[in-house]
Structure formats: C-alpha cells, structure tokens
Amino acid sequence: MEASYNAIVVDSGPMIRRTFKVSHDTRLVTVPAVWNELRDAAVRNYVQQFQIDTRSPSAASLKAVSDFS
C-alpha cells in the first residue's frame, strides 16, 4: 500500500539555512513555536514566498507521538 500525504510539516532549520526547496503548490504546515525561532528579517522574507499554515497539535496528537517514541 502506498502512503499518501497531503501536507509537509516544516521545522525552522531548513528555513534558517535556506535549504527549504519545495514546489509552491505543496501544502506546508508548521507550529507557532517555529515562527518564534525565525528572528532574522532576511529569513522571514525568504519564507514569505511560501504559503505555510500554522497549526497547533491537539493533546491527543502529542500523546500519540510521546507514546510512540
């Protein structure tokens, strides 16, 4: 069975290093804490070219990840 993904979750590292290369039609999602890590104006300008949704994980999602790890 082939996995199907409808979004990519983005961390701050690739944004800060500007190695963040995706198609502009790819759905991107991050969490509020990532935006707090982007302090440099040049980096913020760089990521503005991408449409990045901000979402907070639910308590159930955090528990599932914690239980898995």
N, C-alpha and C positions, 0 to 999 in steps of 0.2 A: 504494500500500500504506500503510495507516495504522499508525503506530507504537504499540506497546503498552508501557506502563511498569507495573512492579509495586511501585515504591518511589520516593521522592523523597529525594535526598541533601541534607542540611541543613548550612549553614555557620553560624558564630556570629553574623554581622551581623544577620540578621532576629530572632534570639533576643534579642540585646542591645537592639535598638531596639524590641522587642516588636511588630514588624510581621509576625510569623510567624502566618499565618492559614491553617489547613488543616482539613479535616474530621477528626474524631477517629478515623475508621476508615481514614485514609490511612496506609500503611506508610512510616515515616520512618527514615532511616539517616544516621549521621554517623561521623566518625573520632575516635579518642581525643584528638587534639590540640584539637578543638573544645571538648570539655568543660573542658580546661585554660584556655581563654580566657574561660570563664564564671565570673568571680570574685565577682561581686556576688550576695549572697544573694537579693535580690528577683528577679533574672533567673533564678537556679536554681529558685526557687519557681514562677516563671511557666512554665518549660519542663517542670516535673514533670507538668503536666496532659496532656502528650502522651506517647505511647509511642514512644520513639526508641531504635532498636537501634544498638549501637556495633560497627563492623566495621573491620578493618584491610585495606587493599588488598594484593593479592598483588604480588610483584615483577613478574610478567608484566603485570598491570594498570597498574602505574606506568610500565613501559617502553612500553606501548601509548600511553598518554597523552603521554608525553615524545616519542615518535616522531611522534605526530600533530601536536604543537604546534611 
